[in-house]
Amino acid sequence: MGRKDRAHLSALPGPTQVAGGTAELLADADREGSWQLMLDGVPQSHVDLLDPAYLEFEYVRRMGHVLDLTAEPDEPLDVVHLGGGALTLARYVAVTRPGSRQRVVELDEPLTELVRRELPLPRNARVRVRAADARAGLAALPDASADVVLVDVFAGARTPAHLTTVEFAADVARVLRPGGVTAWNVSDGPPLRFARAEAATLRAVFAHVALLAEPGTLRGRRFGNTVAVGSDAELPIAGLTRRCAGDPMPARVVSGADLDGFVGQAAPVTDADAQPSPQPPAGVFD
């Protein structure tokens, strides 16, 4: 999730009922050809139809950095997107890595139909969307069939509990090829119990884990989005650090001993004890 000042947005078309609630596509007056997807008043996605490589939301930009550094520039990737929204990162991959094969699992089929009708994908984009629960859709994928698995799923403003666990992370690892990478959108606020547990969860499955977030979020000063990255191969920490530091809203990259300190005594989450991500505080999206 992300946000943009609604004073700079106008609604075209009007509100549309989808499976998950009321969807609105708001035209961004600051960027021609740009739109923000809202679901029950919560910002879900931002899309620039004229420049799909432009990423407005800070956490989405950080996921873009992960994609950029996963392979050599322009090299096609096989990418799985758990959570579709307005297909922002699918568009990004299509134009930055032509020829990539992408599979999207999005439960809300009417939402996907709205997005594909009103916000057409770039030409030659190889994107297949399956209407299914994210975990069920992941389970149906073959072993070692993806270079990247992106996890950005919300029911309302919360990540469902079954997408937060060691068992889920293990199935992500099954679908990844050797050296593949996963990036999860983790939303949390003080005292960051959920974010610490999610970092512990990824570390229970992947040999290398890092967190990317705005410093105030990592210090527990505010509610926000953290990108948790995992792989069986070493992560490009130096490259991620440079890119995150150069963003309009600079972010930190936490790994190694710093990540040990962040996780502390937090235990990995299992299917038996999983809870949804915390409800954002009132007014966070105003």
Protein Blocks (a to p, Z undefined) as FASTA:
>chain_A
ZZddfklpccdddddddfklccdddddfkbghiacddeehiafbdcdfklmmbcfblklm
mmmmmmmmmpcehiacddddehjklolmmmmmmmmmghiacddddfblmlmmmmmmmmcc
dehiacddddddfklmmmmpcehibfbdcddddehjaccfklmcfklmmmmmmmpcghia
cddddddddehlmmmmmmmmmmmmpmbdcddddfklmnopagcdddddddfbdcdfklmm
mmmmmpmbacdddehjllmmmnmmaccddfklgccdddddehklZZ
